[in-house]
Each structure stands twice: as structure tokens, then as C-alpha cells.
Amino acid sequence: MKRTLNLTIDETVIKKAKEYARRRGTSVSRIVEEELDRRTREVYSEPRSDSITARLSGSMTLSDHGKSVDDLLTEALRKNVGLDSD
């Protein structure tokens, strides 16, 4: 849910921010939101919801076959570089 936040900022900074946002095809609000999100995420170590990890999370599964993840990765690497004896 989006809410309004009133800020008191120097007029020169506002002008620069509006020009910066215009050149990037976005809004000052979006820039401020992204920056505050980035800074607070660093403090609370929260993953970004738009990160590649978040987007791909749960998109694939590994069948176990009694092998460790390291074994599965090594096996895949060996196949990719032509070292597989199968």
C-alpha cells in the first residue's frame, strides 16, 4: 500500500531531483522510495523482492537420488565440459 510522505528539502535539490528523474523516465517519489528501500534493506538484511534470487526462488526443483548438491553440480559441470563417461 502506498502512502504520502511530506519532506522538507532545499529548493535547489528539488530542482536537481526533478531533472534527474525526468531524464531517467521516473519520478522523484520512485527514486526516494528505491533509495530508502536500499538503505533500510542493508540495515535489516532483507532480500529485494525484485532481485533475481527472489524471482527465481522455487522455480525449479532438484530430484535428490541420494546425491548431495555438490555431487549434482559436479556431475552437471562434468557433462558441460565433456568429461562425463556416460
Chimera marker file (.cmm) of the C-alpha trace (Angstrom):
<marker_set name="trace">
<marker id="1" x="0.000" y="0.000" z="0.000" r="1" g="1" b="0" radius="0.5"/>
<marker id="2" x="1.365" y="3.413" z="-0.956" r="1" g="1" b="0" radius="0.5"/>
<marker id="3" x="1.060" y="6.383" z="1.411" r="1" g="1" b="0" radius="0.5"/>
<marker id="4" x="2.010" y="10.043" z="1.228" r="1" g="1" b="0" radius="0.5"/>
<marker id="5" x="5.150" y="11.298" z="2.972" r="1" g="1" b="0" radius="0.5"/>
<marker id="6" x="5.861" y="15.012" z="3.214" r="1" g="1" b="0" radius="0.5"/>
<marker id="7" x="9.515" y="16.041" z="3.162" r="1" g="1" b="0" radius="0.5"/>
<marker id="8" x="11.205" y="19.412" z="3.570" r="1" g="1" b="0" radius="0.5"/>
<marker id="9" x="14.040" y="19.646" z="1.056" r="1" g="1" b="0" radius="0.5"/>
<marker id="10" x="16.109" y="22.524" z="-0.254" r="1" g="1" b="0" radius="0.5"/>
<marker id="11" x="14.595" y="24.033" z="-3.426" r="1" g="1" b="0" radius="0.5"/>
<marker id="12" x="17.817" y="23.548" z="-5.400" r="1" g="1" b="0" radius="0.5"/>
<marker id="13" x="17.886" y="19.860" z="-4.505" r="1" g="1" b="0" radius="0.5"/>
<marker id="14" x="14.252" y="19.511" z="-5.590" r="1" g="1" b="0" radius="0.5"/>
<marker id="15" x="15.013" y="21.053" z="-8.990" r="1" g="1" b="0" radius="0.5"/>
<marker id="16" x="18.001" y="18.756" z="-9.493" r="1" g="1" b="0" radius="0.5"/>
<marker id="17" x="15.994" y="15.721" z="-8.372" r="1" g="1" b="0" radius="0.5"/>
<marker id="18" x="13.146" y="16.502" z="-10.779" r="1" g="1" b="0" radius="0.5"/>
<marker id="19" x="15.569" y="16.877" z="-13.687" r="1" g="1" b="0" radius="0.5"/>
<marker id="20" x="17.362" y="13.674" z="-12.679" r="1" g="1" b="0" radius="0.5"/>
<marker id="21" x="14.063" y="11.779" z="-12.532" r="1" g="1" b="0" radius="0.5"/>
<marker id="22" x="12.835" y="13.243" z="-15.837" r="1" g="1" b="0" radius="0.5"/>
<marker id="23" x="15.994" y="12.137" z="-17.640" r="1" g="1" b="0" radius="0.5"/>
<marker id="24" x="15.541" y="8.618" z="-16.316" r="1" g="1" b="0" radius="0.5"/>
<marker id="25" x="11.829" y="8.425" z="-17.085" r="1" g="1" b="0" radius="0.5"/>
<marker id="26" x="10.790" y="8.043" z="-13.473" r="1" g="1" b="0" radius="0.5"/>
<marker id="27" x="9.529" y="10.145" z="-10.584" r="1" g="1" b="0" radius="0.5"/>
<marker id="28" x="11.244" y="11.750" z="-7.620" r="1" g="1" b="0" radius="0.5"/>
<marker id="29" x="8.948" y="9.683" z="-5.396" r="1" g="1" b="0" radius="0.5"/>
<marker id="30" x="10.172" y="6.467" z="-7.022" r="1" g="1" b="0" radius="0.5"/>
<marker id="31" x="13.823" y="7.487" z="-6.645" r="1" g="1" b="0" radius="0.5"/>
<marker id="32" x="13.337" y="8.339" z="-2.959" r="1" g="1" b="0" radius="0.5"/>
<marker id="33" x="11.426" y="5.094" z="-2.374" r="1" g="1" b="0" radius="0.5"/>
<marker id="34" x="14.129" y="2.980" z="-4.029" r="1" g="1" b="0" radius="0.5"/>
<marker id="35" x="16.909" y="4.707" z="-2.109" r="1" g="1" b="0" radius="0.5"/>
<marker id="36" x="15.135" y="4.366" z="1.242" r="1" g="1" b="0" radius="0.5"/>
<marker id="37" x="14.368" y="0.733" z="0.449" r="1" g="1" b="0" radius="0.5"/>
<marker id="38" x="18.028" y="0.067" z="-0.408" r="1" g="1" b="0" radius="0.5"/>
<marker id="39" x="19.316" y="1.731" z="2.742" r="1" g="1" b="0" radius="0.5"/>
<marker id="40" x="16.843" y="0.079" z="5.110" r="1" g="1" b="0" radius="0.5"/>
<marker id="41" x="17.341" y="-3.320" z="3.446" r="1" g="1" b="0" radius="0.5"/>
<marker id="42" x="21.062" y="-3.062" z="4.210" r="1" g="1" b="0" radius="0.5"/>
<marker id="43" x="20.236" y="-2.477" z="7.888" r="1" g="1" b="0" radius="0.5"/>
<marker id="44" x="17.654" y="-5.261" z="8.135" r="1" g="1" b="0" radius="0.5"/>
<marker id="45" x="19.278" y="-7.631" z="5.585" r="1" g="1" b="0" radius="0.5"/>
<marker id="46" x="16.029" y="-8.174" z="3.714" r="1" g="1" b="0" radius="0.5"/>
<marker id="47" x="16.243" y="-9.592" z="0.173" r="1" g="1" b="0" radius="0.5"/>
<marker id="48" x="14.848" y="-7.345" z="-2.550" r="1" g="1" b="0" radius="0.5"/>
<marker id="49" x="11.543" y="-8.596" z="-3.873" r="1" g="1" b="0" radius="0.5"/>
<marker id="50" x="12.671" y="-7.783" z="-7.422" r="1" g="1" b="0" radius="0.5"/>
<marker id="51" x="16.070" y="-9.480" z="-7.086" r="1" g="1" b="0" radius="0.5"/>
<marker id="52" x="16.960" y="-12.364" z="-9.382" r="1" g="1" b="0" radius="0.5"/>
<marker id="53" x="17.059" y="-14.703" z="-6.383" r="1" g="1" b="0" radius="0.5"/>
<marker id="54" x="13.567" y="-13.719" z="-5.276" r="1" g="1" b="0" radius="0.5"/>
<marker id="55" x="12.185" y="-14.046" z="-8.816" r="1" g="1" b="0" radius="0.5"/>
<marker id="56" x="13.736" y="-17.475" z="-9.383" r="1" g="1" b="0" radius="0.5"/>
<marker id="57" x="13.106" y="-18.857" z="-5.913" r="1" g="1" b="0" radius="0.5"/>
<marker id="58" x="11.056" y="-22.036" z="-6.197" r="1" g="1" b="0" radius="0.5"/>
<marker id="59" x="11.118" y="-22.027" z="-9.999" r="1" g="1" b="0" radius="0.5"/>
<marker id="60" x="12.996" y="-25.312" z="-10.218" r="1" g="1" b="0" radius="0.5"/>
<marker id="61" x="13.445" y="-28.409" z="-8.147" r="1" g="1" b="0" radius="0.5"/>
<marker id="62" x="16.267" y="-30.901" z="-7.856" r="1" g="1" b="0" radius="0.5"/>
<marker id="63" x="15.477" y="-34.569" z="-7.582" r="1" g="1" b="0" radius="0.5"/>
<marker id="64" x="17.600" y="-35.992" z="-4.793" r="1" g="1" b="0" radius="0.5"/>
<marker id="65" x="18.605" y="-39.516" z="-5.946" r="1" g="1" b="0" radius="0.5"/>
<marker id="66" x="20.627" y="-39.673" z="-2.739" r="1" g="1" b="0" radius="0.5"/>
<marker id="67" x="23.240" y="-37.234" z="-4.084" r="1" g="1" b="0" radius="0.5"/>
<marker id="68" x="24.425" y="-34.051" z="-2.427" r="1" g="1" b="0" radius="0.5"/>
<marker id="69" x="24.023" y="-30.695" z="-4.130" r="1" g="1" b="0" radius="0.5"/>
<marker id="70" x="27.800" y="-30.653" z="-4.621" r="1" g="1" b="0" radius="0.5"/>
<marker id="71" x="27.639" y="-34.043" z="-6.355" r="1" g="1" b="0" radius="0.5"/>
<marker id="72" x="24.799" y="-32.869" z="-8.617" r="1" g="1" b="0" radius="0.5"/>
<marker id="73" x="26.663" y="-29.683" z="-9.525" r="1" g="1" b="0" radius="0.5"/>
<marker id="74" x="29.915" y="-31.556" z="-10.169" r="1" g="1" b="0" radius="0.5"/>
<marker id="75" x="28.070" y="-34.026" z="-12.366" r="1" g="1" b="0" radius="0.5"/>
<marker id="76" x="26.440" y="-31.227" z="-14.376" r="1" g="1" b="0" radius="0.5"/>
<marker id="77" x="29.773" y="-29.443" z="-14.776" r="1" g="1" b="0" radius="0.5"/>
<marker id="78" x="31.480" y="-32.607" z="-15.965" r="1" g="1" b="0" radius="0.5"/>
<marker id="79" x="28.740" y="-33.097" z="-18.585" r="1" g="1" b="0" radius="0.5"/>
<marker id="80" x="29.037" y="-29.488" z="-19.758" r="1" g="1" b="0" radius="0.5"/>
<marker id="81" x="32.794" y="-29.702" z="-20.319" r="1" g="1" b="0" radius="0.5"/>
<marker id="82" x="32.665" y="-33.149" z="-21.871" r="1" g="1" b="0" radius="0.5"/>
<marker id="83" x="34.186" y="-35.106" z="-19.003" r="1" g="1" b="0" radius="0.5"/>
<marker id="84" x="31.156" y="-37.318" z="-18.444" r="1" g="1" b="0" radius="0.5"/>
<marker id="85" x="31.855" y="-41.017" z="-19.054" r="1" g="1" b="0" radius="0.5"/>
<marker id="86" x="28.172" y="-41.995" z="-19.589" r="1" g="1" b="0" radius="0.5"/>
<link id1="1" id2="2" r="1" g="1" b="0" radius="0.2"/>
<link id1="2" id2="3" r="1" g="1" b="0" radius="0.2"/>
<link id1="3" id2="4" r="1" g="1" b="0" radius="0.2"/>
<link id1="4" id2="5" r="1" g="1" b="0" radius="0.2"/>
<link id1="5" id2="6" r="1" g="1" b="0" radius="0.2"/>
<link id1="6" id2="7" r="1" g="1" b="0" radius="0.2"/>
<link id1="7" id2="8" r="1" g="1" b="0" radius="0.2"/>
<link id1="8" id2="9" r="1" g="1" b="0" radius="0.2"/>
<link id1="9" id2="10" r="1" g="1" b="0" radius="0.2"/>
<link id1="10" id2="11" r="1" g="1" b="0" radius="0.2"/>
<link id1="11" id2="12" r="1" g="1" b="0" radius="0.2"/>
<link id1="12" id2="13" r="1" g="1" b="0" radius="0.2"/>
<link id1="13" id2="14" r="1" g="1" b="0" radius="0.2"/>
<link id1="14" id2="15" r="1" g="1" b="0" radius="0.2"/>
<link id1="15" id2="16" r="1" g="1" b="0" radius="0.2"/>
<link id1="16" id2="17" r="1" g="1" b="0" radius="0.2"/>
<link id1="17" id2="18" r="1" g="1" b="0" radius="0.2"/>
<link id1="18" id2="19" r="1" g="1" b="0" radius="0.2"/>
<link id1="19" id2="20" r="1" g="1" b="0" radius="0.2"/>
<link id1="20" id2="21" r="1" g="1" b="0" radius="0.2"/>
<link id1="21" id2="22" r="1" g="1" b="0" radius="0.2"/>
<link id1="22" id2="23" r="1" g="1" b="0" radius="0.2"/>
<link id1="23" id2="24" r="1" g="1" b="0" radius="0.2"/>
<link id1="24" id2="25" r="1" g="1" b="0" radius="0.2"/>
<link id1="25" id2="26" r="1" g="1" b="0" radius="0.2"/>
<link id1="26" id2="27" r="1" g="1" b="0" radius="0.2"/>
<link id1="27" id2="28" r="1" g="1" b="0" radius="0.2"/>
<link id1="28" id2="29" r="1" g="1" b="0" radius="0.2"/>
<link id1="29" id2="30" r="1" g="1" b="0" radius="0.2"/>
<link id1="30" id2="31" r="1" g="1" b="0" radius="0.2"/>
<link id1="31" id2="32" r="1" g="1" b="0" radius="0.2"/>
<link id1="32" id2="33" r="1" g="1" b="0" radius="0.2"/>
<link id1="33" id2="34" r="1" g="1" b="0" radius="0.2"/>
<link id1="34" id2="35" r="1" g="1" b="0" radius="0.2"/>
<link id1="35" id2="36" r="1" g="1" b="0" radius="0.2"/>
<link id1="36" id2="37" r="1" g="1" b="0" radius="0.2"/>
<link id1="37" id2="38" r="1" g="1" b="0" radius="0.2"/>
<link id1="38" id2="39" r="1" g="1" b="0" radius="0.2"/>
<link id1="39" id2="40" r="1" g="1" b="0" radius="0.2"/>
<link id1="40" id2="41" r="1" g="1" b="0" radius="0.2"/>
<link id1="41" id2="42" r="1" g="1" b="0" radius="0.2"/>
<link id1="42" id2="43" r="1" g="1" b="0" radius="0.2"/>
<link id1="43" id2="44" r="1" g="1" b="0" radius="0.2"/>
<link id1="44" id2="45" r="1" g="1" b="0" radius="0.2"/>
<link id1="45" id2="46" r="1" g="1" b="0" radius="0.2"/>
<link id1="46" id2="47" r="1" g="1" b="0" radius="0.2"/>
<link id1="47" id2="48" r="1" g="1" b="0" radius="0.2"/>
<link id1="48" id2="49" r="1" g="1" b="0" radius="0.2"/>
<link id1="49" id2="50" r="1" g="1" b="0" radius="0.2"/>
<link id1="50" id2="51" r="1" g="1" b="0" radius="0.2"/>
<link id1="51" id2="52" r="1" g="1" b="0" radius="0.2"/>
<link id1="52" id2="53" r="1" g="1" b="0" radius="0.2"/>
<link id1="53" id2="54" r="1" g="1" b="0" radius="0.2"/>
<link id1="54" id2="55" r="1" g="1" b="0" radius="0.2"/>
<link id1="55" id2="56" r="1" g="1" b="0" radius="0.2"/>
<link id1="56" id2="57" r="1" g="1" b="0" radius="0.2"/>
<link id1="57" id2="58" r="1" g="1" b="0" radius="0.2"/>
<link id1="58" id2="59" r="1" g="1" b="0" radius="0.2"/>
<link id1="59" id2="60" r="1" g="1" b="0" radius="0.2"/>
<link id1="60" id2="61" r="1" g="1" b="0" radius="0.2"/>
<link id1="61" id2="62" r="1" g="1" b="0" radius="0.2"/>
<link id1="62" id2="63" r="1" g="1" b="0" radius="0.2"/>
<link id1="63" id2="64" r="1" g="1" b="0" radius="0.2"/>
<link id1="64" id2="65" r="1" g="1" b="0" radius="0.2"/>
<link id1="65" id2="66" r="1" g="1" b="0" radius="0.2"/>
<link id1="66" id2="67" r="1" g="1" b="0" radius="0.2"/>
<link id1="67" id2="68" r="1" g="1" b="0" radius="0.2"/>
<link id1="68" id2="69" r="1" g="1" b="0" radius="0.2"/>
<link id1="69" id2="70" r="1" g="1" b="0" radius="0.2"/>
<link id1="70" id2="71" r="1" g="1" b="0" radius="0.2"/>
<link id1="71" id2="72" r="1" g="1" b="0" radius="0.2"/>
<link id1="72" id2="73" r="1" g="1" b="0" radius="0.2"/>
<link id1="73" id2="74" r="1" g="1" b="0" radius="0.2"/>
<link id1="74" id2="75" r="1" g="1" b="0" radius="0.2"/>
<link id1="75" id2="76" r="1" g="1" b="0" radius="0.2"/>
<link id1="76" id2="77" r="1" g="1" b="0" radius="0.2"/>
<link id1="77" id2="78" r="1" g="1" b="0" radius="0.2"/>
<link id1="78" id2="79" r="1" g="1" b="0" radius="0.2"/>
<link id1="79" id2="80" r="1" g="1" b="0" radius="0.2"/>
<link id1="80" id2="81" r="1" g="1" b="0" radius="0.2"/>
<link id1="81" id2="82" r="1" g="1" b="0" radius="0.2"/>
<link id1="82" id2="83" r="1" g="1" b="0" radius="0.2"/>
<link id1="83" id2="84" r="1" g="1" b="0" radius="0.2"/>
<link id1="84" id2="85" r="1" g="1" b="0" radius="0.2"/>
<link id1="85" id2="86" r="1" g="1" b="0" radius="0.2"/>
</marker_set>
